[in-house]
Amino acid sequence: MDKAPLTRNPPRNEKPESGRKTKAYPYASGGWGSLKAVTQILIQEKTVVRDATILPHQNKPDGFMCVSCSWAKPAHPHAFEFCENGAKATAWDTTPKRVDRAFFERHTVSELLEWHDHDIEDAGRLTEPMRYDAQTDRYVPVAWDEAFAAIGAQLRSFDPASVVFYTSGRASLETSYMLQLFARMYGTNNLPDSSNMCHESTSVGLTQAIGVGVGTIGLDDFEHTDLMFFFGQNVGTNSPRMLHQLQDARKRGVPIVTFNPLREPGLVSFANPQSPRDMLLPGDAGNTQISTQYHQVRPGGDSAALAGICKAVIAADDEARTHGAPPVLDVAFIREHTVGFEDFAAYVRAVQWDEIERESGLTRAAIESAAREYMQANAVLAHYGMGLTQHRLGVQNVRMICNLLFLRGNVGKPGAGPSPIRGHSNVQGQRTVGITEKPELAPLDQLARQFGFEPPREKGFNTVEAFEAMVEGKVNAVVNLGGNLVRSVPDRLRTEPAWRRLPLTVNIATKLNRSHLAHGDNAYLLPCLSRIEIDRTGGREQVVSMEDSTARFHGSRGVAEPPSPDVRSEPAILAGLAIATLGERSTVDWRAWSEDYASVRAQMAKTWPEMFQDLETRMWTPGGCVRPLPARSREWKTKSGKAEFLVPESLCEDPDMPVTEPDALRLMTLRADGQFNTTLYNHDDRFRGVRGSRMVLLMNPDDMAARGIDEGDRLTLRTVANDGVVREVAGLAAKPYDVPRGCLAGYYPECNPLLPLWHYARESKVPGAKSIPVRVVDIDRTTRANA
């Protein structure tokens, strides 16, 4: 472990903040605020006319899949089947702004490193391949074949175990299949991806509990459900199109019970921008109330809240049995389909309410009110996000969701099931086609037979492990498909220097980002098409396929013109790299694959016939075609052959990072409505009343008063961790906000330096970004005094 102290100063690209006071957002999500935000981004990116013809094709059966979130694409779409965030993502990709050779002639890399992350990406689209020139400190043009040859030669000189192939969730199924095959033919299972940063806890937890690592619900289940739970997922920011289904359910009288530390507008009320009635009625008259119960659970308190609900349900069943009343539990489901119930029931009967209240931050009465709703419903959906997965016991949180659902048979029937809400638009799909560092999850024997090579059998690196190895000097190269890893990973003040020491960084991207500027010794920028754009590779218009958050496959066809004739598709770039690197070792005709993506889909069908047979036609089915999900039919591909209850290890989700020091607080990181992952469309967070700033810390007013902090004071936070490393972020403007006492909220990725690389979910290694013990070590009141 690196023991050297780290600078307390914020990264130099962060803009200083004014410290001015901010106001709470008083309106529903959607509505005129959403329309205004869409108009602003179209004007900002100078795409008003262009995107007026592009946006109507977004998420349509014969159009393109949104490059933003992974929410389902309905069979009968709205006239405008995109949300505010989806429109922002499309405008961001279709901007006429360009980062070309003239741009790099004007700006050195050292100069660009001083720019804010928003300004770096807002510079525009990359237009031709580039390599870094150390003598001029600039990226300079390089021919495609020259770039492939140089990269291939350097990759051949490395031990494959020292090379990492990373992919973000924007890559198509075809691209992801090609990448995993390229990496394994090269000789490594180092295939980390963006799922490692968010929903790997889901992949592990659901697989253990129900035998499949994805959710079991579809859009049709919204029509049959009697109740929905939300845990740690902000629908208004992360998956706004889902609000259509929530609004329809609420109009049918379906209750929605929410557990979330912050009161988020998207989970409170919604005004549909596509509804004239919602838009024109005055005040709250056009708004739909979303949550019927809203419980502000403490960050890291979800296991306790879930245990409390289960305790109340089992207690009610015990009481019913005592008096000869009908059972509350689904006794037949538990007997026929589960194992481990008695041990779990004994645990929740024994756990005390004072422990549940202490860990959850909720009262017994609040938890029992949620339990009563659960007991009255015959079919229940449980939606959740990274508020559950990004904890030390994140896998346990997922298992606790399953425990709750099992009690009343809420898996494998209409209107019921676990519903993890994914972020990136194909992050689930890339796992389906073999992007995994775990050899036991990849069809290695089938790949060996199909392509005549011996795949590596050693476990590869996930994202955290890749950067751990990087810090230790054990990584030589990263082939980075779409990610901004320097900004997205934890412990940035330790990991970014390690990235800069890499001998080779290869970035396949649409836009410039900080990972390209904090480069390795040899660095290449390989510009790719966006999914929105027409792909004419091989002299024909190509199409790709994606998987959404509900395990449906969809075709995607680009409609916009490419930004430059020198930009290539992701499959074409991977084919060029594979040919240059593998040479005659490969049995794959990579060039033919890159010129006909249908041939890639044909090979996918040979690898997984039950999954991809006839995908060529089925992927254009309105609403998508369903991948096999045995748990939907109550077939359990678990070790026991049944759905498995879990006895929780602890109700404290981060037991080895307790907030025990005097004045210590619990920090959770979050995203603004003006961003998608590390992409920052602007500096605002409209829903939380923050304007022109991201260096903001949301605090409970009582915590501020106890420390003599006023709104606008600049704070320095230090992580409470006994590893000898000082982790600080300075310049965070205090803002009073409705967060639980003893808790803070700050923005991702600005607060990433506070998160130790080693603070991750035990079984999944997802970074524990929702519970970071910190202290306020400095208060700068000069900004407030000068305001």
C-alpha positions, 0 to 999 in steps of 0.5 A: 500500500502506498503510504505517501501523503497526497495533496489536499488541493483539488485537481487543477481543472476544477473551476472555483465556485462563487459560493453564492446561495442556491435554491431548492428545485420546487417543481416536478421532474419532467415538465417545462424544466425538462423541455428548457434543458433539452432546448439549451443543450441543442443550442449549446451544441448547435444542433437544433435543426439537425437533431430535430430530424434525428431525435424522432428516430431515437429508441424506435424499433427501426431507429437507433438505441439511445447512447445514454441509459439502458432502459427498455425500448417499448413495442409501442413507443411515444412520438418522442421516445427520448428523455431529457438525458437522452436528448443531451446525449444525442446532441453531445454526439452530433455536435458540429464542433471538431477536435481535428489536427488544427485543434491540436496545433493550437493547444498542447496537451499540457494546456488542455490538462488545465481545462475543465472536464466539461470543456475538454469534451465540449471541444467536439468530435475527434476526426482522425487517428492521432498519436502523442508526440512528446517533442511537441507535447501535442497529438499529431495525425497518424495513418490508420495502418501506421497506428495499427502496425505500431500498436500491434508491434508493441502489444506483441512485445508485452506479456499478455497478462500485463495488458488490459482490454477495457470497455464501456457500456456503449459498445454494441453486442458485435463489438463486445464479442469481437473484443473479448475474442481478440483479447483471449486470442491475444492471451488474456482474460483482462476484460474489465468493464463499466459494470465492475464499477456499478452493477457487478454486485447484481451480477454476483448476488442475483446469480447466487440467489436465483441463478441468473445475473440480470433482472427478471422483469419486462415492461409488461410487468408494470401492467400487472404489478400491485406494488413497487419498491425503489431502493437507492435509484434516482429515476429522474436523473438515471432513467427518466423514460421509466417515469412513463411506466411509473406514471401509468402505474400510479394512475392505476392506483399502484403504490410506490414505496421509496427508500432513498437518502435524498428526496429526489424530484423524480421520485416525488412527482412527474409532469410528462413533457409529452402530455398537453394536459400535464404541461398546461394545467397550473401548479401541481394539478398536472403532476403525478405523485410518484412515491406514496411512501418516501423513507430517507434511509441512511446511506448504508442502511438498506440491509437494515431497512430490508431486514426490518420489512422482512421481520415485520412480514414474518412476525405477521405470519407467525401471528396469523399461524397462532390464530389459525388465520391464512398465512402471510407468507407464500408457503408453497413457493418457499417449500417448493422453490427455496432453500435457507428460509428457516435460518433466515427467519430465525435471524430476523426474528432474533434481530432487535428493532433498536439495531434496525433503527440505528443502522437504517436511520428509520423508525420502526413505524416507518418500516412497518408501514412499508411492510404493510403495503408489501403484505397487501400486494400479490405482485411486487417489483423491486427496483434498485440502483447503485445506492445498494450495490456500491457498498462493502456488503453490496452483494448482500444488499442484492441478496436481501432484495431477493429475500424480501421477494421470496417471502411472498413468491414475488419471482417468476410471476407476472408483475413481480421480480427483482429490477436492477436499473442499469446505467450504460445502454449496453452494459448488460449486453456486453457481459452476455457476449463474454466481456468478463474477467472470470473464465468460468463465466465465459464459454471458453470450451465453445470458443476453443472449438469454434475458433481453433485456439486455446483460450487462457484459463487464468482469472483476469483483472476487473477494473479495481484489480487492473488499477491495483496492478497499475499502481504496483507497476504490473500493467504495460498497456490499456486498450480503452474502448470508450471509457474515461478511466482516469476520472471514473476510478476511485483514489484518483490522486494515486491512480492517475499517476499510475496511468501516466506511467503506462508504456502504452494507452490506446483510446477508442473514442468519439470525443476527447477526455481526460484519460487521453490527456493523462496519457501513457508513454505511447498514446493513440486516439482512434476516433470511432463512429457513434451509434447514432451515425450511419455506418457504411463500413464495407460499402453497405449500411451496417446495423448493430444490436444491443441488450436493454436493462430488461434483457431484451435484444434490439437492433440499432440503425444509425441515421446521422452523417459521420463527423469525418470520412476518417472516422471508423466504426468500432468493429473496423477498429478492433479488426485492424488492431486484431490483424496487426497484433495476432497476425497468422495466429488468428483463425478469424477473418477479421476483415470480413467480420468488419465489413459484414456485422451479420457474420459476427452475429452468425458466430454469436449464434454458434457460441450461444445458440439458445440466446442468439439463434435467428437474431438477424430477424428477431432483433427488429421485433418491436419491444425487442426479443427476450433472452432466455431467463430461467428464473422467470419460469421458476427454474433456478440455475443455482448451486442448490437448484432452488432460489436461495435465502441468505442470512446477512453477515451484518446490518452495517453495510460497510462494517470495516469502514465504520464512522466512529471518529468524533465528528466523522460523517458518511459521504455518498457520491452522486450524479447531477442531472447535467451529466451522464457518468463522467460526461458533464453537459453543464455545471448545473444540477437543476433538481437539487438547486445547484447552478454553475458549480459541481464543487458542492457539498450537500449537508444536513443543516444540523450538522452544519450548525454543529460545526459552525458552517454556513452556506457557501463556506468552502470545506476541505474533506479528509477520508477517515482510513487507517492506511497511512494515506492522506486523501483530501478534497478542498474547495467544496461549497457547503449547501444545506440540504435534506440529507440524513443527519451525519451524512453528506452528498458530493458529486462524482467524479469530483469526490473520487479522490476521497474513495480508497481503491481498496474500499469495495464490495467484497464479492464483486469489487464494486467501489464503495462510493455510497459510504465513505467516512470523512471529516471536515478538516478545514473551513474557509469562510472568506468566500462567504464573507466576500459574497 
